[in-house]
Amino acid sequence: MSLKGYESSYYVSTANKKTEYPQLEGEKESDICVIGAGYTGLSAALHLAEKGYSVSLLESEKVGWGASGRNGGQVCQDHNMSHEELTKKVGRSAADSLWKMSVESVDLVKDLIKKHNIACDLKSGVMSVSVKPAYAKDMMEDVAYINKDLNYDAVHFIDKNEVENMLGLDKYYSGKYWTDAAHLHPLNYALGLANAAQEAGVNIFENSRVTSYQTGKNAEVKTSKGLIKAKYILLACNGYLGKLESRVAGKIMPINNFILATEPLSEELCRKINRDDIAIADSKFVVNYFRMSADNRLLWGGGENYSSKFPKDIRGFVQKYMLEFYPELKDVKIDYGWGGTLAITLNRMPHFERIEENLFVAQGYSGHGVALATLGGKLMAEAVSGSIEKFDLFAKVPTSTFPGGTLLRWPGLVAGMLYYSLRDRF
């Protein structure tokens, strides 16, 4: 099936049946108003409703319309910042807790899928792979550190020969294999969270873009046709925050990433290029990531841009990245190509903040959004209900504003990205 109101993609064409939610009209009252129906907002709304709060969830487009319904579907432990660097920033105890929460975030996704019977093609295994020989030693030491110092044994170092056997190519030099990680159909996961939230009592409103809000004792959120009065407001907009909240907009940079889906491949070819049916992400600054779909298509993510527009030919734009690694796929038909907007931070750690007494934000997952955004929503729900310790641990990780704020951050980012892109190639 194909859903109305969504941008075309493989995920939209293979989506589960979707509930249609109304547009907000008139005045309503809730304990909590959540803005944004991606993973953060859906998780926050679901967990709050399960705690007995009345919740209104406002989405400017459709549930999972943004990055939550368009991403690579990888659900993996760890953070983008190394544990040693986190320790320097927040101390060993807090860094250890943040590490444990990265593991918890993956378990949370799996638990929600099981609890709410979400059909989203859940599969096991994610492997990070190195694109340069010099990275192999660092990767081996990192795995040893996680095994020994963090007492976590569900990650393994994979040498070059075995990576070649697993992926059918010799362009990667080592692997870090997370056996308890997972990958899934991201849109169907989002739609499943929405169904669970509605069943728990959440009032979901689509096509209800927030135009303004005010906090304080008489907090309210306005759309073009309605208004929500609430005790708390949760911002879960991520890359689509825009100018809604200027105090935190400069903490993130929206960037566009792109994915293709091939035609269905033979079982023999699937096993040649992905023997164990796991998800892969490489060590390039502009990451290549890929996995097999439930119907044996290769889903390949590659390439970014930093403008407000997508490439005219997304399929061709991404295909060149795929063929760099698998030239034997040059005659394989590309059935889908699509893009989405995610948000990154300067340090690539998520940005959590209690902006005012009754105003929270969680954003900037920098490519770890499936797991960490789901956890972020849960932590916002806990913070509202009085258990703010875990939310505060993330909030204590310093999140710098992009140089130039929202006005001048773009030129600096592009210059930096071009530098690292060139470094990838030489």
C-alpha positions in Angstrom: 0.0 0.0 0.0 1.0 3.6 -0.3 0.1 6.2 2.3 -1.4 9.6 1.4 0.4 12.7 2.7 3.8 11.0 2.8 6.8 11.5 0.6 7.4 8.5 -1.7 9.8 5.8 -0.4 10.2 2.1 -0.1 9.0 2.4 3.5 5.8 4.2 2.5 5.1 1.6 -0.2 5.4 -1.2 2.3 3.7 0.5 5.3 1.2 -1.2 7.5 -2.3 0.1 7.6 -2.3 3.5 9.1 -4.9 5.1 11.4 -5.9 8.6 10.2 -5.8 11.2 12.9 -7.8 14.4 12.9 -6.6 18.0 12.5 -6.7 20.0 15.7 -9.7 22.3 15.7 -11.0 24.4 18.6 -9.7 24.6 22.2 -8.7 21.5 24.2 -7.0 20.9 27.5 -4.4 18.3 28.5 -1.8 17.8 31.2 0.9 17.6 28.5 1.2 18.9 25.0 3.9 17.1 22.9 5.0 18.8 19.6 6.2 16.4 17.0 5.1 12.8 16.2 8.4 11.2 15.5 10.0 8.7 17.8 10.7 11.2 20.6 7.2 12.6 20.7 5.5 9.2 20.2 7.6 7.6 23.0 7.0 10.5 25.3 3.3 10.6 24.7 3.0 6.8 25.1 4.9 6.7 28.4 3.1 9.7 29.8 -0.3 8.2 29.0 0.8 5.0 30.7 1.6 7.0 33.8 -2.0 8.4 33.8 -1.5 11.8 32.2 -3.8 13.3 29.6 -1.7 14.0 26.5 -2.2 15.8 23.2 0.3 15.1 20.4 0.6 17.6 17.6 2.2 16.8 14.3 2.6 19.3 11.4 2.4 16.6 8.8 1.7 12.8 9.4 2.9 10.5 12.1 6.5 9.4 11.3 6.5 11.8 8.3 10.0 13.1 9.0 13.3 11.3 9.7 11.5 8.7 11.9 9.8 7.3 8.8 12.7 7.6 6.4 15.9 6.5 8.1 18.3 3.5 7.8 16.5 1.6 10.5 19.6 0.8 12.6 19.2 0.3 16.3 22.6 0.2 18.0 24.2 0.6 21.4 27.0 3.2 22.1 27.3 6.9 21.5 29.0 8.9 18.8 31.3 10.4 21.4 33.8 7.9 22.8 33.5 6.8 26.4 36.9 8.3 27.3 35.8 11.7 25.9 32.5 11.5 27.7 34.4 10.7 30.9 36.4 14.0 30.4 33.2 15.9 29.9 31.0 14.6 32.7 33.1 12.3 34.9 33.4 8.5 34.9 30.3 7.7 36.9 28.0 9.8 34.6 29.8 8.5 31.5 29.2 4.9 32.7 25.5 5.7 33.2 25.2 7.3 29.8 26.8 4.1 28.3 24.3 1.9 30.1 21.4 4.1 28.8 22.6 3.5 25.3 22.2 -0.2 25.9 18.9 0.5 27.6 17.7 2.4 24.5 18.1 -0.7 22.3 16.4 -2.9 24.8 13.6 -0.3 25.1 12.9 -0.4 21.3 12.8 -4.2 21.4 10.5 -4.3 24.4 8.1 -1.8 22.9 7.9 -3.9 19.7 7.2 -7.0 21.7 4.8 -5.4 24.1 2.7 -3.7 21.5 3.0 -6.4 18.8 4.5 -4.0 16.2 5.2 -5.6 12.9 8.3 -3.9 11.6 10.6 -6.6 10.2 12.9 -6.6 13.3 16.2 -8.4 12.7 19.4 -8.8 14.8 22.9 -7.5 14.3 24.7 -4.3 13.4 28.3 -4.0 12.3 30.5 -0.9 12.1 33.3 -1.3 9.6 36.5 0.6 9.0 37.5 2.1 5.6 41.2 2.6 6.4 43.8 0.1 7.6 44.9 2.5 10.4 41.4 2.3 11.9 41.6 -1.4 12.6 43.9 -1.2 15.6 41.7 1.5 17.2 38.6 -0.6 16.6 40.2 -3.6 18.2 41.2 -1.5 21.2 37.7 0.0 21.4 36.1 -3.5 21.5 38.5 -4.6 24.2 37.7 -1.5 26.3 33.9 -2.2 26.0 34.3 -5.8 26.8 36.6 -5.3 29.8 36.1 -1.8 31.2 32.4 -1.6 30.5 31.8 -5.3 31.1 29.8 -5.7 27.9 30.4 -8.8 25.9 27.8 -8.5 23.1 30.2 -6.7 20.8 33.1 -8.4 18.9 36.1 -7.5 16.8 36.0 -8.9 13.3 39.2 -9.1 11.3 39.5 -8.1 7.6 39.3 -11.7 6.3 36.0 -12.4 8.1 34.6 -9.0 7.1 35.3 -9.9 3.5 33.5 -13.3 4.0 30.5 -11.6 5.5 30.2 -8.8 3.0 31.8 -10.2 -0.2 34.2 -7.3 -0.7 37.7 -6.3 0.3 37.3 -2.6 0.9 36.8 -2.7 4.7 39.6 -3.5 7.1 37.9 -4.5 10.3 34.5 -4.7 11.9 32.8 -4.0 15.3 29.9 -6.4 15.5 27.1 -5.6 17.9 25.2 -8.9 18.2 22.4 -7.5 20.4 21.8 -4.5 18.1 19.0 -4.6 15.6 17.5 -3.2 12.4 13.9 -2.6 11.4 11.3 -1.0 9.1 11.4 2.5 10.7 8.0 3.8 9.4 6.2 0.7 10.6 7.8 1.1 14.0 6.6 4.7 14.2 3.1 3.8 13.1 3.1 1.0 15.7 4.1 3.4 18.5 1.3 5.8 17.4 -1.3 3.0 17.6 0.0 2.1 21.0 -0.1 5.7 22.2 -3.7 6.1 20.9 -4.8 2.9 22.7 -3.2 4.3 25.8 -5.4 7.4 25.5 -3.2 9.9 23.7 -5.1 12.4 21.5 -3.0 12.6 18.2 -3.6 15.4 15.8 -2.0 15.4 12.3 -1.7 18.3 9.8 -1.6 20.6 12.9 1.5 22.7 12.6 2.3 24.7 15.8 2.5 28.4 15.1 3.4 29.6 18.6 3.2 28.7 22.2 3.5 30.3 25.6 4.8 28.8 28.8 4.3 29.6 32.4 1.3 29.0 34.6 -1.2 29.4 31.7 0.8 27.5 29.1 -0.8 27.0 25.7 0.1 25.8 22.2 -1.5 27.3 19.1 -2.1 26.0 15.6 -3.8 27.6 12.7 -7.2 26.2 13.7 -6.8 25.2 17.4 -5.3 25.6 20.8 -4.1 23.3 23.5 -4.0 24.4 27.1 -1.4 22.3 29.1 0.7 22.1 32.2 3.8 21.0 30.3 5.1 21.4 26.7 7.5 18.9 25.2 9.5 19.9 22.0 10.1 16.8 19.9 10.7 18.3 16.5 14.3 17.5 15.9 15.4 18.5 12.4 12.1 20.1 11.7 12.2 22.6 14.7 12.7 25.5 12.4 12.2 28.9 14.1 9.7 27.5 16.7 12.1 27.9 19.6 15.1 30.2 19.0 16.7 29.4 22.4 17.7 25.9 21.2 17.5 26.0 17.4 21.2 26.9 17.3 22.2 23.7 19.1 21.3 21.6 16.1 22.0 21.6 12.4 19.5 20.1 10.0 21.1 18.0 7.3 19.7 15.9 4.5 20.6 12.2 4.0 19.6 9.9 1.2 18.7 6.2 0.7 17.9 3.9 -2.3 16.2 0.6 -2.5 17.1 -1.9 -5.3 14.7 -4.3 -6.9 14.4 -7.6 -5.0 17.7 -9.6 -5.3 18.2 -13.3 -5.5 18.8 -15.2 -2.3 22.3 -16.1 -3.6 23.2 -12.5 -4.2 21.8 -11.3 -0.9 23.9 -13.8 1.0 27.0 -12.9 -1.1 26.8 -9.2 -0.1 25.4 -9.7 3.4 25.9 -13.2 4.5 24.3 -12.8 8.0 21.5 -10.4 7.1 22.8 -7.6 9.4 23.0 -3.9 9.1 26.3 -2.2 8.2 27.6 1.3 8.8 31.1 2.4 7.7 33.6 4.8 9.3 33.5 7.5 6.6 32.6 10.9 7.9 29.7 10.9 5.4 28.6 7.4 6.3 27.6 4.6 4.0 25.1 2.3 5.6 23.2 -0.6 4.2 21.1 -3.7 5.0 18.6 -6.1 3.3 14.9 -5.5 3.5 12.4 -8.2 4.3 11.8 -8.8 0.6 15.5 -9.0 -0.3 16.1 -5.5 -1.5 19.4 -3.8 -0.8 18.7 -0.6 1.2 21.7 1.7 0.8 22.2 5.1 2.5 24.9 7.4 1.2 25.5 11.0 0.5 24.3 14.2 2.2 23.6 17.8 1.4 23.1 20.8 3.5 20.6 22.9 1.5 16.8 23.1 1.7 16.5 21.1 -1.5 17.1 17.4 -2.3 19.0 16.3 -5.5 16.7 16.0 -8.5 17.9 12.4 -9.1 18.2 10.9 -5.7 18.5 7.3 -7.1 21.5 8.3 -9.2 22.9 10.4 -6.4 23.0 7.5 -4.0 23.8 4.8 -6.6 27.3 6.1 -7.1 28.1 5.5 -3.5 26.8 1.9 -3.7 28.7 1.1 -6.9 31.9 2.3 -5.3 31.7 -0.8 -3.1 29.6 -3.2 -5.2 30.3 -2.4 -8.8 28.7 -5.8 -9.7 25.3 -4.2 -9.0 25.6 -1.7 -11.8 22.8 -3.4 -13.8 20.5 -3.9 -10.8 17.4 -1.8 -11.1 16.9 1.0 -8.5 13.2 1.0 -7.5 13.2 3.8 -4.9 15.2 6.8 -3.9 14.3 9.2 -1.1 15.7 11.6 1.4 15.1 12.9 4.9 16.2 15.6 7.3 17.9 14.8 10.5 19.6 17.0 13.1 23.2 16.8 14.3 24.9 18.6 17.1 28.5 19.9 17.2 29.6 17.1 19.5 27.3 14.5 17.9 25.6 13.8 21.3 21.9 14.4 21.7 20.8 17.7 23.2 18.4 17.4 26.2 17.4 20.5 28.0 14.8 21.8 30.5 14.4 25.3 28.9 11.9 26.4 31.5 10.1 24.8 34.4 7.4 23.3 32.2 9.2 23.3 28.8 11.5 20.4 27.8 13.4 19.6 24.6 15.2 16.4 23.3 16.8 16.6 19.8 20.0 16.2 17.8 20.5 12.5 17.8 23.1 12.7 15.0 22.3 9.4 13.3 21.4 7.4 16.5 17.8 8.4 16.4 15.8 5.1 16.4 17.1 4.0 19.8 18.1 7.3 21.5 15.0 9.2 20.4 12.8 6.4 21.7 14.7 6.6 25.0 14.6 10.5 24.9 10.8 10.4 24.8 10.7 8.1 27.8 13.2 10.2 29.7 11.1 13.3 29.1 8.1 11.5 30.4 10.0 10.5 33.5 11.2 14.1 34.0 7.7 15.4 33.8 6.6 12.9 36.4 9.4 13.8 38.8 12.2 11.3 38.0 14.5 13.7 36.2 17.9 12.1 37.1 18.4 10.2 33.8 17.2 13.2 31.7 19.6 15.4 33.6 22.6 13.1 32.8 22.1 13.8 29.1 21.4 17.5 29.8 24.8 17.8 31.6 26.8 16.8 28.5 27.9 20.2 27.1 26.1 21.1 23.9 27.6 24.1 22.1 25.7 26.4 19.9 26.8 26.3 16.2 29.1 29.2 15.4 26.9 32.0 14.0 23.7 30.5 15.6 20.9 29.7 13.2 21.9 32.5 10.8 25.5 31.7 10.0 25.9 28.1 11.0 25.3 26.7 7.5 28.4 28.1 5.7 30.7 26.9 8.5 29.1 23.4 8.5 29.4 23.1 4.7 33.1 24.0 4.9 33.7 21.5 7.6 31.8 18.7 5.8 33.7 19.3 2.6 37.0 19.0 4.5 36.0 15.7 6.1 34.6 14.4 2.8 37.9 15.1 1.1 39.7 13.4 4.0 37.5 10.3 3.5 38.9 10.0 -0.1 42.6 10.6 0.5 
